[in-house]
Protein backbone atom coordinates (compact mmCIF):
# COMPACT_ATOMS: atom_id res chain seq x y z
CA UNK A 1 0.00 0.00 0.00
CA UNK A 2 1.46 3.35 -1.05
CA UNK A 3 1.15 6.08 1.55
CA UNK A 4 1.60 9.59 0.21
CA UNK A 5 -0.30 11.38 2.94
CA UNK A 6 0.91 14.95 3.18
CA UNK A 7 2.73 14.86 -0.17
CA UNK A 8 1.98 17.49 -2.81
CA UNK A 9 2.14 16.50 -6.47
CA UNK A 10 1.88 18.16 -9.87
CA UNK A 11 1.00 16.08 -12.94
CA UNK A 12 1.15 17.41 -16.49
CA UNK A 13 -1.11 16.08 -19.22
CA UNK A 14 -3.55 15.28 -16.42
CA UNK A 15 -6.84 15.35 -18.31
CA UNK A 16 -6.60 11.92 -19.85
CA UNK A 17 -4.39 8.94 -20.67
CA UNK A 18 -1.32 8.29 -18.54
CA UNK A 19 -1.68 11.63 -16.75
CA UNK A 20 -5.20 10.93 -15.57
CA UNK A 21 -4.22 7.36 -14.71
CA UNK A 22 -1.44 8.76 -12.51
CA UNK A 23 -3.61 11.32 -10.73
CA UNK A 24 -6.03 8.62 -9.54
CA UNK A 25 -3.53 6.50 -7.53
CA UNK A 26 -1.79 9.62 -6.19
CA UNK A 27 -5.08 10.85 -4.75
CA UNK A 28 -5.95 7.37 -3.49
CA UNK A 29 -2.61 7.24 -1.66
CA UNK A 30 -3.39 10.49 0.16
CA UNK A 31 -1.48 13.05 -1.89
CA UNK A 32 -2.87 16.44 -2.83
CA UNK A 33 -2.58 16.84 -6.58
CA UNK A 34 -2.44 19.69 -9.07
CA UNK A 35 -3.15 18.73 -12.67
CA UNK A 36 -2.12 20.73 -15.73
CA UNK A 37 -3.50 20.17 -19.21
CA UNK A 38 -4.79 22.02 -22.26
CA UNK A 39 -8.23 20.74 -21.25
CA UNK A 40 -10.05 21.47 -17.98
CA UNK A 41 -9.23 18.88 -15.31
CA UNK A 42 -11.21 20.11 -12.28
CA UNK A 43 -12.58 17.26 -10.14
CA UNK A 44 -14.58 19.21 -7.56
CA UNK A 45 -12.58 18.05 -4.55
CA UNK A 46 -10.44 19.95 -2.06
CA UNK A 47 -7.31 17.85 -2.59
CA UNK A 48 -7.20 18.48 -6.35
CA UNK A 49 -6.39 21.68 -8.21
CA UNK A 50 -6.81 21.77 -11.98
CA UNK A 51 -5.09 24.13 -14.41
CA UNK A 52 -5.94 24.74 -18.05
CA UNK A 53 -2.62 25.75 -19.56
CA UNK A 54 -0.13 25.01 -22.32
CA UNK A 55 2.87 23.09 -20.98
CA UNK A 56 5.06 24.66 -23.68
CA UNK A 57 4.34 28.15 -22.30
CA UNK A 58 7.06 28.92 -19.73
CA UNK A 59 5.00 31.64 -18.04
CA UNK A 60 1.94 29.41 -17.75
CA UNK A 61 4.05 26.67 -16.16
CA UNK A 62 5.44 29.10 -13.58
CA UNK A 63 1.96 30.41 -12.80
CA UNK A 64 0.69 26.86 -12.27
CA UNK A 65 3.54 26.07 -9.90
CA UNK A 66 3.01 29.30 -7.96
CA UNK A 67 -0.71 28.57 -7.62
CA UNK A 68 0.07 25.02 -6.48
CA UNK A 69 2.33 26.32 -3.73
CA UNK A 70 -0.23 28.91 -2.64
CA UNK A 71 -2.95 26.24 -2.46
CA UNK A 72 -1.06 23.31 -0.98
CA UNK A 73 2.07 24.84 0.55
CA UNK A 74 4.84 23.29 -1.54
CA UNK A 75 5.77 20.59 -4.03
CA UNK A 76 7.04 17.08 -3.29
CA UNK A 77 6.26 15.12 -6.44
CA UNK A 78 6.42 16.03 -10.13
CA UNK A 79 5.08 13.75 -12.86
CA UNK A 80 6.27 15.13 -16.21
CA UNK A 81 4.01 13.42 -18.69
CA UNK A 82 3.21 15.63 -21.70
CA UNK A 83 3.85 13.94 -25.03
CA UNK A 84 2.73 13.47 -28.60
CA UNK A 85 3.21 10.88 -31.32
CA UNK A 86 2.69 12.53 -34.68
CA UNK A 87 1.69 10.50 -37.72
CA UNK A 88 4.43 8.02 -38.53
CA UNK A 89 6.63 8.88 -41.51
CA UNK A 90 9.99 7.74 -42.84
CA UNK A 91 12.77 10.31 -42.74
CA UNK A 92 12.37 11.17 -46.42
CA UNK A 93 8.72 12.13 -45.85
CA UNK A 94 9.01 13.61 -42.35
CA UNK A 95 7.83 17.24 -42.27
CA UNK A 96 10.09 19.73 -40.52
CA UNK A 97 7.06 21.13 -38.67
CA UNK A 98 6.30 17.69 -37.23
CA UNK A 99 9.91 17.27 -36.12
CA UNK A 100 9.89 20.65 -34.37
CA UNK A 101 6.49 20.03 -32.76
CA UNK A 102 7.63 16.67 -31.40
CA UNK A 103 10.64 18.26 -29.72
CA UNK A 104 8.58 21.17 -28.42
CA UNK A 105 6.14 18.85 -26.63
CA UNK A 106 8.25 15.80 -25.86
CA UNK A 107 11.41 17.58 -24.72
CA UNK A 108 11.20 21.37 -24.36
CA UNK A 109 7.99 21.36 -22.28
CA UNK A 110 9.66 19.01 -19.79
CA UNK A 111 12.73 21.24 -19.60
CA UNK A 112 10.56 24.26 -18.83
CA UNK A 113 8.75 22.34 -16.10
CA UNK A 114 11.89 20.89 -14.51
CA UNK A 115 13.64 24.25 -14.57
CA UNK A 116 10.75 25.95 -12.78
CA UNK A 117 9.99 23.11 -10.36
CA UNK A 118 13.53 22.23 -9.24
CA UNK A 119 13.84 24.98 -6.57
CA UNK A 120 10.52 23.89 -5.07
CA UNK A 121 11.39 20.19 -5.07
CA UNK A 122 14.67 20.95 -3.35
CA UNK A 123 12.64 22.25 -0.38
CA UNK A 124 10.55 19.07 -0.02
CA UNK A 125 10.94 17.94 3.61
CA UNK A 126 11.31 14.24 2.79
CA UNK A 127 13.12 14.74 -0.50
CA UNK A 128 11.44 15.44 -3.81
CA UNK A 129 10.55 12.91 -6.50
CA UNK A 130 10.36 13.43 -10.26
CA UNK A 131 8.84 10.83 -12.54
CA UNK A 132 9.38 11.40 -16.25
CA UNK A 133 7.31 9.51 -18.81
CA UNK A 134 9.68 8.43 -21.56
CA UNK A 135 9.10 5.70 -24.14
CA UNK A 136 10.20 2.21 -25.11
CA UNK A 137 11.30 3.89 -28.34
CA UNK A 138 14.33 5.25 -26.50
CA UNK A 139 16.07 1.86 -26.11
CA UNK A 140 14.25 0.28 -29.07
CA UNK A 141 13.22 2.77 -31.79
CA UNK A 142 11.16 1.67 -34.74
CA UNK A 143 10.92 2.79 -38.38
CA UNK A 144 8.64 5.71 -39.13
CA UNK A 145 9.02 7.26 -35.67
CA UNK A 146 12.14 9.43 -35.94
CA UNK A 147 10.66 12.60 -34.45
CA UNK A 148 9.03 10.78 -31.55
CA UNK A 149 12.01 8.52 -30.81
CA UNK A 150 14.60 11.30 -31.01
CA UNK A 151 12.58 13.73 -28.88
CA UNK A 152 11.93 11.09 -26.21
CA UNK A 153 15.64 10.26 -26.22
CA UNK A 154 16.39 13.95 -25.63
CA UNK A 155 13.90 13.92 -22.75
CA UNK A 156 15.59 10.87 -21.23
CA UNK A 157 18.99 12.55 -21.40
CA UNK A 158 17.50 15.63 -19.75
CA UNK A 159 16.19 13.43 -16.93
CA UNK A 160 19.59 11.79 -16.48
CA UNK A 161 21.25 15.18 -16.08
CA UNK A 162 18.49 16.27 -13.69
CA UNK A 163 19.14 13.16 -11.58
CA UNK A 164 22.81 14.13 -11.31
CA UNK A 165 22.14 17.79 -10.51
CA UNK A 166 19.28 17.30 -8.05
CA UNK A 167 20.63 14.33 -6.08
CA UNK A 168 22.66 16.57 -3.72
CA UNK A 169 19.35 18.20 -2.75
CA UNK A 170 17.67 14.87 -2.03
CA UNK A 171 15.53 14.92 -5.18
CA UNK A 172 15.08 11.63 -7.06
CA UNK A 173 14.55 11.62 -10.84
CA UNK A 174 13.44 8.42 -12.56
CA UNK A 175 12.12 7.61 -16.04
CA UNK A 176 9.38 5.21 -17.06
CA UNK A 177 9.57 3.79 -20.57
CA UNK A 178 6.11 2.52 -21.55
CA UNK A 179 5.53 0.62 -24.73
CA UNK A 180 2.62 1.82 -26.82
CA UNK A 181 -0.28 2.62 -24.47
CA UNK A 182 -3.28 2.16 -26.70
CA UNK A 183 -5.96 3.55 -24.36
CA UNK A 184 -4.60 7.08 -24.80
CA UNK A 185 -5.35 9.79 -27.36
CA UNK A 186 -1.97 9.26 -29.00
CA UNK A 187 -3.43 6.19 -30.68
CA UNK A 188 -6.25 6.78 -33.12
CA UNK A 189 -7.77 3.74 -34.85
CA UNK A 190 -6.16 4.92 -38.09
CA UNK A 191 -2.68 5.22 -36.58
CA UNK A 192 -3.03 1.86 -34.85
CA UNK A 193 -4.04 0.18 -38.10
CA UNK A 194 -1.18 1.82 -39.98
CA UNK A 195 1.44 0.80 -37.43
CA UNK A 196 0.12 -2.77 -37.28
CA UNK A 197 0.28 -3.00 -41.09
CA UNK A 198 3.87 -1.69 -41.07
CA UNK A 199 4.87 -4.69 -38.94
CA UNK A 200 2.66 -7.15 -40.81
CA UNK A 201 0.48 -7.81 -37.77
CA UNK A 202 -3.21 -7.71 -37.01
CA UNK A 203 -4.31 -4.89 -34.73
CA UNK A 204 -5.01 -7.41 -31.95
CA UNK A 205 -1.50 -8.91 -32.22
CA UNK A 206 0.11 -5.46 -32.48
CA UNK A 207 -1.49 -4.49 -29.17
CA UNK A 208 0.26 -7.44 -27.49
CA UNK A 209 3.58 -7.54 -29.33
CA UNK A 210 5.72 -8.16 -26.24
CA UNK A 211 7.22 -11.11 -24.41
CA UNK A 212 4.33 -11.42 -21.95
CA UNK A 213 1.72 -10.96 -24.70
CA UNK A 214 -0.09 -8.40 -22.55
CA UNK A 215 -1.42 -5.02 -23.63
CA UNK A 216 0.13 -2.11 -21.72
CA UNK A 217 -2.54 0.21 -20.34
CA UNK A 218 -2.43 3.72 -18.94
CA UNK A 219 -3.34 2.38 -15.50
CA UNK A 220 -0.22 0.18 -15.52
CA UNK A 221 1.99 3.20 -16.10
CA UNK A 222 0.08 5.43 -13.67
CA UNK A 223 0.28 2.91 -10.84
CA UNK A 224 4.05 2.59 -11.18
CA UNK A 225 4.48 6.36 -11.45
CA UNK A 226 2.61 6.78 -8.16
CA UNK A 227 4.70 4.05 -6.54
CA UNK A 228 7.91 5.80 -7.62
CA UNK A 229 6.73 8.86 -5.71
CA UNK A 230 6.67 6.89 -2.46
CA UNK A 231 9.22 5.68 0.06
CA UNK A 232 9.60 2.23 -1.51
CA UNK A 233 11.88 3.90 -4.07
CA UNK A 234 13.53 6.35 -1.67
CA UNK A 235 17.03 5.16 -2.67
CA UNK A 236 16.38 4.92 -6.41
CA UNK A 237 17.34 7.72 -8.79
CA UNK A 238 18.53 7.91 -12.37
CA UNK A 239 16.68 4.69 -13.19
CA UNK A 240 15.04 3.92 -16.53
CA UNK A 241 12.24 1.44 -15.92
CA UNK A 242 10.45 -0.38 -18.77
CA UNK A 243 6.68 -0.77 -18.69
CA UNK A 244 6.46 -2.73 -21.91
CA UNK A 245 5.57 -6.36 -21.24
CA UNK A 246 9.17 -7.28 -22.06
CA UNK A 247 10.97 -6.57 -25.33
CA UNK A 248 13.35 -9.00 -27.02
CA UNK A 249 15.13 -5.93 -28.41
CA UNK A 250 15.92 -4.65 -24.92
CA UNK A 251 16.11 -7.63 -22.52
C-alpha positions in Angstrom: 0.0 0.0 0.0 1.5 3.4 -1.1 1.1 6.1 1.6 1.6 9.6 0.2 -0.3 11.4 2.9 0.9 15.0 3.2 2.7 14.9 -0.2 2.0 17.5 -2.8 2.1 16.5 -6.5 1.9 18.2 -9.9 1.0 16.1 -12.9 1.2 17.4 -16.5 -1.1 16.1 -19.2 -3.5 15.3 -16.4 -6.8 15.3 -18.3 -6.6 11.9 -19.9 -4.4 8.9 -20.7 -1.3 8.3 -18.5 -1.7 11.6 -16.8 -5.2 10.9 -15.6 -4.2 7.4 -14.7 -1.4 8.8 -12.5 -3.6 11.3 -10.7 -6.0 8.6 -9.5 -3.5 6.5 -7.5 -1.8 9.6 -6.2 -5.1 10.8 -4.7 -6.0 7.4 -3.5 -2.6 7.2 -1.7 -3.4 10.5 0.2 -1.5 13.1 -1.9 -2.9 16.4 -2.8 -2.6 16.8 -6.6 -2.4 19.7 -9.1 -3.1 18.7 -12.7 -2.1 20.7 -15.7 -3.5 20.2 -19.2 -4.8 22.0 -22.3 -8.2 20.7 -21.2 -10.0 21.5 -18.0 -9.2 18.9 -15.3 -11.2 20.1 -12.3 -12.6 17.3 -10.1 -14.6 19.2 -7.6 -12.6 18.0 -4.6 -10.4 20.0 -2.1 -7.3 17.9 -2.6 -7.2 18.5 -6.3 -6.4 21.7 -8.2 -6.8 21.8 -12.0 -5.1 24.1 -14.4 -5.9 24.7 -18.1 -2.6 25.8 -19.6 -0.1 25.0 -22.3 2.9 23.1 -21.0 5.1 24.7 -23.7 4.3 28.1 -22.3 7.1 28.9 -19.7 5.0 31.6 -18.0 1.9 29.4 -17.8 4.1 26.7 -16.2 5.4 29.1 -13.6 2.0 30.4 -12.8 0.7 26.9 -12.3 3.5 26.1 -9.9 3.0 29.3 -8.0 -0.7 28.6 -7.6 0.1 25.0 -6.5 2.3 26.3 -3.7 -0.2 28.9 -2.6 -2.9 26.2 -2.5 -1.1 23.3 -1.0 2.1 24.8 0.6 4.8 23.3 -1.5 5.8 20.6 -4.0 7.0 17.1 -3.3 6.3 15.1 -6.4 6.4 16.0 -10.1 5.1 13.8 -12.9 6.3 15.1 -16.2 4.0 13.4 -18.7 3.2 15.6 -21.7 3.9 13.9 -25.0 2.7 13.5 -28.6 3.2 10.9 -31.3 2.7 12.5 -34.7 1.7 10.5 -37.7 4.4 8.0 -38.5 6.6 8.9 -41.5 10.0 7.7 -42.8 12.8 10.3 -42.7 12.4 11.2 -46.4 8.7 12.1 -45.9 9.0 13.6 -42.3 7.8 17.2 -42.3 10.1 19.7 -40.5 7.1 21.1 -38.7 6.3 17.7 -37.2 9.9 17.3 -36.1 9.9 20.6 -34.4 6.5 20.0 -32.8 7.6 16.7 -31.4 10.6 18.3 -29.7 8.6 21.2 -28.4 6.1 18.9 -26.6 8.3 15.8 -25.9 11.4 17.6 -24.7 11.2 21.4 -24.4 8.0 21.4 -22.3 9.7 19.0 -19.8 12.7 21.2 -19.6 10.6 24.3 -18.8 8.8 22.3 -16.1 11.9 20.9 -14.5 13.6 24.3 -14.6 10.7 25.9 -12.8 10.0 23.1 -10.4 13.5 22.2 -9.2 13.8 25.0 -6.6 10.5 23.9 -5.1 11.4 20.2 -5.1 14.7 20.9 -3.3 12.6 22.3 -0.4 10.6 19.1 0.0 10.9 17.9 3.6 11.3 14.2 2.8 13.1 14.7 -0.5 11.4 15.4 -3.8 10.5 12.9 -6.5 10.4 13.4 -10.3 8.8 10.8 -12.5 9.4 11.4 -16.2 7.3 9.5 -18.8 9.7 8.4 -21.6 9.1 5.7 -24.1 10.2 2.2 -25.1 11.3 3.9 -28.3 14.3 5.2 -26.5 16.1 1.9 -26.1 14.2 0.3 -29.1 13.2 2.8 -31.8 11.2 1.7 -34.7 10.9 2.8 -38.4 8.6 5.7 -39.1 9.0 7.3 -35.7 12.1 9.4 -35.9 10.7 12.6 -34.5 9.0 10.8 -31.6 12.0 8.5 -30.8 14.6 11.3 -31.0 12.6 13.7 -28.9 11.9 11.1 -26.2 15.6 10.3 -26.2 16.4 14.0 -25.6 13.9 13.9 -22.7 15.6 10.9 -21.2 19.0 12.5 -21.4 17.5 15.6 -19.7 16.2 13.4 -16.9 19.6 11.8 -16.5 21.3 15.2 -16.1 18.5 16.3 -13.7 19.1 13.2 -11.6 22.8 14.1 -11.3 22.1 17.8 -10.5 19.3 17.3 -8.1 20.6 14.3 -6.1 22.7 16.6 -3.7 19.4 18.2 -2.8 17.7 14.9 -2.0 15.5 14.9 -5.2 15.1 11.6 -7.1 14.5 11.6 -10.8 13.4 8.4 -12.6 12.1 7.6 -16.0 9.4 5.2 -17.1 9.6 3.8 -20.6 6.1 2.5 -21.5 5.5 0.6 -24.7 2.6 1.8 -26.8 -0.3 2.6 -24.5 -3.3 2.2 -26.7 -6.0 3.6 -24.4 -4.6 7.1 -24.8 -5.3 9.8 -27.4 -2.0 9.3 -29.0 -3.4 6.2 -30.7 -6.3 6.8 -33.1 -7.8 3.7 -34.9 -6.2 4.9 -38.1 -2.7 5.2 -36.6 -3.0 1.9 -34.8 -4.0 0.2 -38.1 -1.2 1.8 -40.0 1.4 0.8 -37.4 0.1 -2.8 -37.3 0.3 -3.0 -41.1 3.9 -1.7 -41.1 4.9 -4.7 -38.9 2.7 -7.1 -40.8 0.5 -7.8 -37.8 -3.2 -7.7 -37.0 -4.3 -4.9 -34.7 -5.0 -7.4 -32.0 -1.5 -8.9 -32.2 0.1 -5.5 -32.5 -1.5 -4.5 -29.2 0.3 -7.4 -27.5 3.6 -7.5 -29.3 5.7 -8.2 -26.2 7.2 -11.1 -24.4 4.3 -11.4 -22.0 1.7 -11.0 -24.7 -0.1 -8.4 -22.6 -1.4 -5.0 -23.6 0.1 -2.1 -21.7 -2.5 0.2 -20.3 -2.4 3.7 -18.9 -3.3 2.4 -15.5 -0.2 0.2 -15.5 2.0 3.2 -16.1 0.1 5.4 -13.7 0.3 2.9 -10.8 4.0 2.6 -11.2 4.5 6.4 -11.4 2.6 6.8 -8.2 4.7 4.1 -6.5 7.9 5.8 -7.6 6.7 8.9 -5.7 6.7 6.9 -2.5 9.2 5.7 0.1 9.6 2.2 -1.5 11.9 3.9 -4.1 13.5 6.3 -1.7 17.0 5.2 -2.7 16.4 4.9 -6.4 17.3 7.7 -8.8 18.5 7.9 -12.4 16.7 4.7 -13.2 15.0 3.9 -16.5 12.2 1.4 -15.9 10.5 -0.4 -18.8 6.7 -0.8 -18.7 6.5 -2.7 -21.9 5.6 -6.4 -21.2 9.2 -7.3 -22.1 11.0 -6.6 -25.3 13.3 -9.0 -27.0 15.1 -5.9 -28.4 15.9 -4.7 -24.9 16.1 -7.6 -22.5 
